[in-house]
Amino acid sequence: MTSSSATPVTRLCTHTLTSLHYRDADLVEDLLGKKTFTEVMLMQILNRTPRGVDLRITDAVLVVLMEHGLTPSAIATRLIYMSAPENLQGAVSAGLLAVGSSFVGTMENCSGLLDRIGAAADPDAEAMAIARHYKEIKSPVPGFGHHLHKPVDPRAYKLLDLARAEPELAGHKVRALERLSAAVDAVAGRPITINATGAVAALLGEIGVPTGVMRGFAVISRAAGLVAHIVEEQQSPSGRFIWDTVEHAIPFVGASGKDDA
């Protein structure tokens, strides 16, 4: 029997009449009151016991990604909650749909570039090729630049400092990001800040999170931030204000909007 036709299995959770296990850990006896949410989350996602450095890096990443203000994801959550206040989870899920390649989830895009640099025979040449490619297509390099934080994104450099202070981390992803940063600056002819998601890509890579999983950490973190936006929306509603502002700011220009001659 081939693997494609084999019966699917799960290793994440099982239960009996008297117990429940997360992987090989007894939920009641081994986890409740003994492990933090972050510890259990990493155990489930990475299938290994997390080290202290894994927890410190993950917590820093989750804190950085949790809140970005009134961004598209938060606005979507507030408007959906205004429309359906009985459906808190729907409002949160609407906001999470905005975690993608343009906002919040761009660490995945950057991590793919770091993977390329790390695998290259000449990492510096690969970094330069990447920087030149993005200049040619007139697009920002994922993980670089910020429309608000200038000249640098302070979150990014704090995260990188935290990673450099951890002797257990190999530093390969951080060095790849540094190579890419030098190439981006050289091609642009001026300093371009590493942004928060660029640093997050390096940090999650350092603790062994695969590129294809990284956006999930943004989803986990932003879910908490969006719940906070709903709490604020309950206490000080802004959804109707946002709606009215957009309606008045964007004029209708069709023929039916003109006065009769």
C-alpha positions, 0 to 999 in steps of 0.5 A, spaced: 500 500 500 502 506 498 503 512 503 498 516 499 492 511 500 494 509 507 489 510 512 491 517 515 493 518 522 494 524 527 499 525 533 496 531 536 491 529 541 487 523 543 482 521 549 479 515 553 473 515 558 478 518 563 484 522 560 486 526 554 493 527 551 496 532 547 501 528 543 504 524 549 503 528 555 497 527 559 493 534 559 491 534 566 497 531 570 503 533 565 500 540 562 495 544 566 498 548 572 505 546 569 506 548 562 504 555 559 500 556 553 507 558 549 510 551 551 504 547 549 503 551 543 510 550 541 510 542 543 504 541 538 506 545 532 514 543 532 513 536 535 518 537 540 520 540 547 521 547 547 527 550 550 528 556 554 530 560 548 524 558 544 520 560 549 523 567 549 523 568 542 516 566 541 513 570 546 517 576 543 515 575 536 507 574 539 508 581 543 510 584 536 505 582 532 499 582 536 497 590 535 498 594 529 493 599 530 487 601 526 490 597 520 485 593 515 485 587 519 482 591 525 478 595 521 475 589 518 474 586 525 470 592 527 466 593 522 464 586 522 462 586 529 458 592 528 454 588 523 453 582 527 455 583 534 452 576 536 458 573 532 465 575 535 468 569 532 466 571 525 469 578 526 475 576 529 476 571 523 474 577 518 480 580 521 485 574 520 483 574 513 487 580 512 494 576 515 497 575 508 503 577 503 502 585 504 500 586 511 502 582 518 504 575 514 510 578 510 515 574 514 513 568 510 515 572 504 522 574 507 523 567 510 523 564 503 529 569 501 533 568 507 532 560 505 535 562 498 541 566 501 542 560 506 542 555 501 546 559 496 554 557 494 555 565 494 550 568 499 552 575 498 551 574 491 545 571 492 543 577 496 545 582 491 541 578 486 535 578 490 535 586 491 536 587 484 530 583 482 526 587 487 528 594 484 527 591 477 520 590 478 519 596 483 517 592 489 519 593 496 523 587 498 519 583 503 521 584 510 524 591 508 521 598 509 516 601 513 511 607 511 511 610 518 517 608 522 523 612 519 529 612 519 528 605 522 523 600 525 525 600 532 521 593 533 526 590 528 532 592 531 530 590 538 528 583 536 535 582 532 538 584 539 534 579 543 536 574 538 544 576 538 544 575 545 542 568 545 548 564 545 544 557 543 541 560 537 546 559 531 545 565 528 544 563 521 538 566 519 540 573 522 546 573 518 542 572 512 538 578 514 544 582 515 547 580 508 540 581 505 540 588 508 547 590 506 545 588 499 538 592 499 542 598 502 547 598 496 542 597 491 537 603 493 543 607 494 541 609 501 539 605 508 532 602 508 530 599 514 529 592 516 522 592 518 518 588 524 516 582 520 523 581 517 526 580 523 520 576 525 522 571 519 529 571 522 527 569 529 522 564 527 527 561 523 533 561 528 528 557 533 526 552 527 520 554 525 519 552 517 517 558 512 511 555 511 508 555 518 511 562 520 504 566 518 501 561 523 504 565 528 502 572 526 495 569 526 495 566 533 498 573 535 493 577 531 487 573 534 489 576 541 489 583 538 483 583 534 479 580 541 482 587 544 479 591 538 472 588 539 472 589 547 474 597 545 468 596 540 464 594 545 466 600 550 467 605 545 464 603 538 467 606 532 464 602 526 459 606 524 464 612 524 468 608 520 463 607 515 460 614 515 467 617 514 468 612 508 461 614 505 462 621 505 470 621 503 469 617 497 464 620 492 459 617 487 461 619 480 456 615 476 451 619 471 445 618 476 449 622 481 448 628 477 443 633 478 438 634 472 439 639 467 
